[in-house]
């Protein structure tokens, strides 16, 4: 009820979350009564035409991609008071919720890796990059199938004024490649780095770094200063450490050059490369959303 302005065409149900980037609501479409998520970006972004135009270009590209593994916007508009983006609602849990109880098994992590690699390679083949991979943007469904959310949102942080950017976590420094922290151009291998951070967390149940600031993360990245996965999770083979360290290389040229290449090396090191295809895992994630 405290909303100063509401986007026409939607019946608001409840607040889902609030961040430095946007306020998010669950709503119903007045047209077909389908459940949707309505994001209202902070007013700053509506005042910066260059940022708004770049963001809308990204959203148009996502919609034209027509990839079921990428959550595409239904609607997006700019009004006098803000930028609004509408997405279809999904009851799939995000990866961060699944990791609350700890690490995934190597088999289940490998299934997530397979789906994530296919989605990222498809995105990259279309000339696009995510640049904002983090557990909150990875939706996981039956059979550990993945859908990626917030594709295109990275441009908001990239183009924002430094003072505004300091209040944002887009991209999140813990999951962002070093070149992103240095404000250098990001590309497909930047997403491979972020995938490496996600896989480390899935396999160990712990984040790669415990610090949160960009400068502190950059220092640890440059020094390769983190605990090997097989030390954190002693059931993991030591071969996985070498694969993860290559994916997490400070220099982009030293990483795997595609998500698929990284996935194949990772599953080989885990001994899970011969998992049955298209078979639902018995431990397939159970939705916990309400």
Secondary structure in CASP SS format (residue, H / E / C, confidence):
PFRMAT SS
TARGET T0000
AUTHOR 0000-0000-0000
METHOD secondary structure of the structure
MODEL  1
X C 1.00
X C 1.00
X C 1.00
X C 1.00
X C 1.00
X C 1.00
X C 1.00
X C 1.00
X C 1.00
X E 1.00
X E 1.00
X E 1.00
X E 1.00
X E 1.00
X E 1.00
X E 1.00
X E 1.00
X E 1.00
X C 1.00
X C 1.00
X C 1.00
X E 1.00
X E 1.00
X E 1.00
X E 1.00
X E 1.00
X E 1.00
X E 1.00
X E 1.00
X C 1.00
X C 1.00
X C 1.00
X C 1.00
X C 1.00
X E 1.00
X E 1.00
X E 1.00
X E 1.00
X E 1.00
X E 1.00
X E 1.00
X C 1.00
X H 1.00
X H 1.00
X H 1.00
X H 1.00
X H 1.00
X C 1.00
X H 1.00
X H 1.00
X H 1.00
X H 1.00
X H 1.00
X H 1.00
X H 1.00
X H 1.00
X H 1.00
X H 1.00
X H 1.00
X H 1.00
X H 1.00
X H 1.00
X H 1.00
X H 1.00
X H 1.00
X C 1.00
X C 1.00
X C 1.00
X C 1.00
X E 1.00
X C 1.00
X C 1.00
X E 1.00
X E 1.00
X E 1.00
X E 1.00
X E 1.00
X E 1.00
X E 1.00
X C 1.00
X C 1.00
X E 1.00
X E 1.00
X E 1.00
X E 1.00
X E 1.00
X E 1.00
X E 1.00
X C 1.00
X C 1.00
X C 1.00
X C 1.00
X E 1.00
X E 1.00
X H 1.00
X H 1.00
X H 1.00
X H 1.00
X H 1.00
X H 1.00
X H 1.00
X C 1.00
X C 1.00
X C 1.00
X C 1.00
X H 1.00
X H 1.00
X H 1.00
X H 1.00
X H 1.00
X H 1.00
X H 1.00
X H 1.00
X H 1.00
X H 1.00
X H 1.00
X H 1.00
X H 1.00
X H 1.00
X H 1.00
X H 1.00
X H 1.00
X H 1.00
X H 1.00
X H 1.00
X C 1.00
X C 1.00
X C 1.00
X C 1.00
X C 1.00
X C 1.00
X C 1.00
X C 1.00
X C 1.00
X H 1.00
X H 1.00
X H 1.00
X E 1.00
X E 1.00
X E 1.00
X C 1.00
X H 1.00
X H 1.00
X H 1.00
X C 1.00
X E 1.00
X E 1.00
X E 1.00
X C 1.00
X C 1.00
X C 1.00
X C 1.00
X C 1.00
X H 1.00
X H 1.00
X H 1.00
X H 1.00
X H 1.00
X H 1.00
X C 1.00
X C 1.00
X H 1.00
X H 1.00
X H 1.00
X H 1.00
X C 1.00
X C 1.00
X C 1.00
X C 1.00
X C 1.00
X C 1.00
X C 1.00
X C 1.00
X C 1.00
X C 1.00
X C 1.00
X C 1.00
X H 1.00
X H 1.00
X H 1.00
X H 1.00
X C 1.00
X C 1.00
X C 1.00
X C 1.00
X C 1.00
X C 1.00
X H 1.00
X H 1.00
X H 1.00
X H 1.00
X H 1.00
X H 1.00
X H 1.00
X H 1.00
X H 1.00
X H 1.00
X H 1.00
X H 1.00
X H 1.00
X H 1.00
X H 1.00
X H 1.00
X H 1.00
X C 1.00
X C 1.00
X C 1.00
X C 1.00
X C 1.00
X C 1.00
X C 1.00
X C 1.00
X C 1.00
X H 1.00
X H 1.00
X H 1.00
X H 1.00
X H 1.00
X H 1.00
X H 1.00
X H 1.00
X H 1.00
X C 1.00
X C 1.00
X C 1.00
X C 1.00
X C 1.00
X C 1.00
X H 1.00
X H 1.00
X H 1.00
X H 1.00
X C 1.00
X C 1.00
X C 1.00
X C 1.00
X C 1.00
X C 1.00
X H 1.00
X H 1.00
X H 1.00
X H 1.00
X H 1.00
X H 1.00
X H 1.00
X H 1.00
X H 1.00
X C 1.00
X C 1.00
X C 1.00
X C 1.00
X H 1.00
X H 1.00
X H 1.00
X C 1.00
X C 1.00
X C 1.00
X C 1.00
X H 1.00
X H 1.00
X H 1.00
X H 1.00
X H 1.00
X H 1.00
X H 1.00
X H 1.00
X H 1.00
X H 1.00
X H 1.00
X H 1.00
X C 1.00
X C 1.00
X C 1.00
X C 1.00
X C 1.00
X C 1.00
X C 1.00
X C 1.00
X C 1.00
X C 1.00
X C 1.00
X C 1.00
X C 1.00
X C 1.00
X C 1.00
X C 1.00
X C 1.00
X C 1.00
X C 1.00
X C 1.00
END
